[in-house]
């Protein structure tokens, strides 16, 4: 795992997990001028002009501000996905994506940077509740309406970045504090459809497979495969990345979930309008996208007493009540 020294703005690598220091972590949506690992390293070994160009990049400003905030919070290191992963190495990228949920969970604090939300939102009272009287407070309603406009809440990768860390702080485009996951619990539940208990630290495995899938039903990723890869941590699944496989990635994810979890709510889905398939293509027991689980929130875990589902070369063998 690589971390940025928040004071020196240099990368350090930690190969021994037991020696990883306390760190803050950044959650954000990617723009067109992000800083890669190679650019980050080259900027400090190149000439003056190279470094000047580097420091004008919008992605660099995010790194600087996240580092500054980490130092103010007493953390010497910060992790930023754009420059802490060597994306030219398929092996490293695969390892990083399979470790992502754990890295966010182990962070001391997560900074959720909402670059499309301008300043003007002041932090709400520290209620940490979903009480209806709080939910309809005018100030809280204003905050919810503003937050719901953020692109951050529509992206696939930010789902685990919201759930995994215990402490999350939300910042506007100029790094003004909006609030924390704790004091925005009601707003976040309304915006995302994620149960308040899940946001408040209840382990994801406490919720049915279909419910967890429903949390991703309104989210998108740039690459088709990433909607599956971004959910691996939420289901405690590890699998190799095969970019180019398209929707098969989501089918593979469901197959892996079945190997570890007997919860048959994984079959509680229906094709969304955008995912409707011609009858000539046949019907699969697996969904093609989290969108098919839009109503998965209605289903609880169901583990039958019979034989658990098994994968065969013919497909899935499963005993279902009729």
N, C-alpha and C positions, 0 to 999 in steps of 0.2 A: 504494500500500500504506500502510495506517495502522499505526502502532505506538504503544504506550503508553510515555510517559516514566516509567520505573519509580520515579523519585524524586518527581516532581511528580504522578504519577497523572493525566496529561493526554494526550490524543491528539495525535499529530503525523502529518501526511500527507507521503509521499515519492512524488512522481510520476516521478522519475528513478531507474530501477533501479540505476544505477551509484553513486548516492549514499545507498543504504540502509545504515544503520549495522549493526554486528553486533548480533544480537538473540537472545533466548531465545524459546521458543514453548511454549504450553500445549496439552496433549492431555487431554481429559476427556469425560465423558458429560454430556449436558444434563439439568438438573433443571427444576423448575417455577418457579424464581425466578432466572432468568438476567438479566443486565444487557444491554440493547440499546445500540446506539450513541447513540440519542436520549436514553435515560435517563442514560447516562454523561455526555453533554454538558450536559443540563439540570440535573443534580445540582450542578454547579459554578457555575451561573448563577441557580439558584432560591433560595428562602428557606432559613432554617436547618432548618425542619421537613422540607422536601423532601429536603435532604441527609441528615438523620437517618434518614428512611425508606429512602433509597437504601442507606445504609451497613448497614442491617439485613438486606439481601438476601443469600441464600446465595451467589449468583453474584458478588457484590462481594467476599466473603471470598476466593474463589478468585483473583480479580484481584489483590488485595492480597498474598496469599501468593506468587503467582507472581512478582510484581514484587519482593518482598523477596528471594526466592531468586535472581532474576536479578542484583540488586545485589550479593548475597553472592558470586556467581560472576564478578563483574566486568563485567556487561553492563548498559548504561544503558537498554535498551529490551526490551520483551516484546510478543509478539503473542498475543491471545486472540480466538478466532473470534466470541464472542458480541457484543463491542462494537467490534471493529475492522473490521466489514463493515456497510455500510448495507443491511440486508435489505429496506428499503422500495423500493430501486431494483433492478429486475429486471436491468438492464444491469450494475450493480456486482456483484450476487450471482453472475451468470453468469461474469463475469470472475474473480471470487474463486475460485469452484469450479474453473474451468479452470486456475487458477494454484496451487491448494492444495498439490499434491504438491511443486512447486518451492519454495514457501515453507517447507514443513517440511524439505525437503532442505537448503535454504540456512541454516537456523537453526543457531546454534552449539551449542545444546543443547535438547532437548525434555523438558519435565516431564510425565510421564504421571501424572495425579492419579487415584487409585483411591479414590473417596469412600466406597465400601461396604466397604473393607478397613480394619479398625481397627488401631491400633498394636499392637505385640507381635511384629513380624517384624524380626529384625535382619539386616543385610546379610550375604550369604554370602561365602566367600573369593573373591578375584578370580581365578577359574580361567580364564574365557573359553574353555571347552572343552566338548565333549559326550562326554568320556570316560565309559564306563559306570561306573567306580568312583566318579566324581563324581555321576553321575546318581542312584545309589542311596544316596548319603550321607544319613543320617537328617535332618540339618538342611536339606539341599537338598530332600528330599522334603516336609518340612513347609512350606517356602516355596512349592513348586509347588502343593501342595494348597490353600494359602491363596490364592495368586494366581488359581488356576483358578476361584475363586468370584466373581471380579470381573466386573461387568457390562461393563466396558471391553473385555473380550476377545470379546464377543458382538455388538458394534456394527459396522456397515459402515464408517463414516467412520474409525474408529480403526485399520483395517487399514493404510492408507497412512501414518497417523501413527506406526505402529510401524516400517514398512519404510523410509520416505524419510529420516528423520534418521539420521546416523551415530551420534550420541550421544543416548541416551534414559535418563532416570532415572525410577524408579518410586517414588511416594510414597503413604503411607497417608492416611486421612481427616484426621489431624492434622499432615500434612506431615512425617512421619518417613520417612527414606530406607529403602526396601526393598532396592534394588539397582539395577544398571545393565543395559542391554541386553547389554553385554559379559560381565558375570559371572553373568548369568541365561540364557545362551544355550541350555543344555540344557533348562531348564524351559520357556522360551518356545517352543522347537521342539516339545516334547511337548504343550503347551497349545494351540498354534495350528495345528500341522501344517505350519508354514512351514519350509522348509529352513534350516538354520543358516547356510549360505552367504548366503542372501538376507537374513537378519537381520544378517549381519556385513558387509554392504556390497557384495555381488555385485550388479551391475546387474539389475533385474527382467527386462530383455529377454533375459538369459542363460537364462531358464527358459521352458518351453513355454507356449503360451497356455492350454492345458487345466490345467496345473499351477497357474498364477497364478489362474485362475478357482476352482480347488479351495480356495485359501486363503480365499475369501469364502463358501464353500458353507454354513458354519454361522453366518453373520452376518446380522443383520437391520437394517433402517432403518425409521424411523417412516413415511416416505412411500415408496410403492412405487418411484417413479422414482429415489430416491436410491441404491438399491443399484447402479444403473448409473452414476450420476454420481460416486459415491464411488470408482469403479474407473478413471476416465478417466486419471488420472496414472500408474497402474500399467501401463497399456498405451500411454502417450504419445499419447493421443487427445484431441482438442479437438472439442467439439460443443456446439450451443446447448441450453439447458435448456428443456424444454417440460413444465412441471408440468401434470398432467391427462392425460398420455398413458399412464400406467400401465405395464404390462409392455412396451409398445412401446419404452420407453427402453432396455431391455436388448437388444432386437433391434437398435435403432439403434447401440448400442455395438459389437455384434458386426460389423455392417456396416462401421463405421468401422475396426475392427481389421483386417478383410479388405483394406481399401484400402491399408493400410500394411505388412501382415505376411502373407507367403505360408504361414505355418505352418498346416497343415491339422489340427493337433490341436484346433483350434477346433470341429471337428465331432465330437470324441470325448466325447460326453455321452450320458446316458440320462435320461429323465424320472424325477424323484423321485416317491415315492408322493403327496406333497402337490401335485405339479405335473402329475399324470396328466390327460391331456385326452381327452374322448370322441372316438372315431374319426370321428364325423360332422364334427368341426372340422378334419379333415385333419392332415397331419404337415408340420412345417417343418424345414428343415435347421438352424435356429437354436434354441437353448435359450430358455426363458422366464425362467430365474432361475439364479444361480450354484449353487443347490442341485442342479441337473442335472449339475454337474461334481464331485459329491462324490467320484468315483473318478478325477478328472482327474489326480491325482498320479501315476498309473501310466503316463502317456503322455509320450513325448519329442517334441520338435519334429519335424515332418515337412514338408519342402519338396520337392515333386515337380519333376521336370525339365521337365514340360510347361508348358502355359499356366497362368499364375496365375489364381485365382478372380476373376471380375469380376461386378459388380452390373449387372443389366439391369432394364428395366421389367417383366419377367416374374419376376424374382427373382434367384437366384445361378446363374451359369454356372460349373461346376467340373468338372475332369477328375479322376476317381478311379480307382485301380487296382481291377480285379475279378478 
